Amino acid sequence: MPHSIQSHLRLRILHDQHIAFGPGKAELLEAIQRTGSISQAAKSMNMSYRRAWQLVDTMNQCFASALVETQTGGTHGGGAIVSPLGQQILQSFRAIEHLAQQSIQHQLAQIGQHLKD
């Protein structure tokens, strides 16, 4: 019987010494899209607000324009949105992840044939 084998690829896009984008930042952008807030996105990911803000800041510093745009609090509180560029980067990153996963399936199956029972 063939073995069940899984892989876990972690693609990171580097800019100088910084991770400009990767799986964690993609998840954070998706959470910001869902919640409309860096704070709420962080909570939904069990991440500190400080860490989420650091990730957003790194992304915004690495790209030509901000991936996340923030509004300061007022009577209705602040908020955050994923910019059109942020949406484009997120979509491209997810497409790259999917293509990478597809491209290794044959070789992964070959490795799986040699795993112990």
Stockholm file with secondary structure:
# STOCKHOLM 1.0

chainA/1-117         MPHSIQSHLRLRILHDQHIAFGPGKAELLEAIQRTGSISQAAKSMNMSYRRAWQLVDTMNQCFASALVETQTGGTHGGGAIVSPLGQQILQSFRAIEHLAQQSIQHQLAQIGQHLKD
#=GR chainA/1-117 SS CCCCCCCCCCCCEEETTEEEECHHHHHHHHHHHHHSCHHHHHHHTTCCHHHHHHHHHHHHHHSSSCSEEEECCCTTCCEEEECHHHHHHHHHHHHHHHHHHHHHHHHHHHHHTTSCC
#=GC SS_cons         CCCCCCCCCCCCEEETTEEEECHHHHHHHHHHHHHSCHHHHHHHTTCCHHHHHHHHHHHHHHSSSCSEEEECCCTTCCEEEECHHHHHHHHHHHHHHHHHHHHHHHHHHHHHTTSCC
//
